[in-house]
Amino acid sequence: MHSILIATLLTGIAAATPVLTPRGEGTTFALITSVTDAPDAVKELNGRIWAISSNADGHAVLVDRTEQSIFYQYAASTDSAVATGNTGIVITPGGTATVPSLNTINLVPEISTHGVEISNNEQGIPTLQYQGGGFMACRASFLDPEAQNPDDFVLSYRKDGQRRFADCAEVVLISNCRGGGDVGGSPLGEPVTVGCQPH
């Protein structure tokens, strides 16, 4: 009898558990992240909220939120693309089955990797996603010994099944609602509404 009551109670609790959903939506958003367990090589990432922008090399980098770029998701004729106006996020996967490449994520004028999109992760939070892989923040000098700004925190991509580099931090890039209108006439497509978390 007791086991039936407990099972009924647990079923009721599970049914009442809310599903996390984005609390906002819009056509403009920033990409932000918070890191709490960065390795020593990038320990300065710990304890702050960071945003994405680009550096002198055209790499996607983590910066203070006051320097963040504003992004749009475009609905192109074939697939989605994410860009800052006309400057698209370009991801070049590589490496082996278990080891990622040293390729950086770049922001390139009028080009974007199709299939990069904002969609809800397993926790119901709208995040940047691409082919089931993940994102890492590494010192620029780790990924590119010739980097103009070797101490920048540059983003890199790891495919599903690839491990994180020991000297890089795993990052989840959250869509953060931003005000403002869209940009028309982009060669990347038309801006679409995406889920985003409030400021």
Secondary structure, 3 states (H helix, E strand, C coil): CHHHHHHHHHHHHHHHCCCCCCCEEECCEEEEEEECCCCHHHHHHECCEEEEEECCCCEEEEECHHHCCCEEEEECCCCEEEEECCEEEECCCCCCCCCCCCCECEEEECCCCCCCEEEECCCCCEEEECCCCEEEEEEHHHHCCCCCCCCCEEEEEECCCCCCCCCCEEECCEEEECCCCCCCCECCEEEECEEEECC
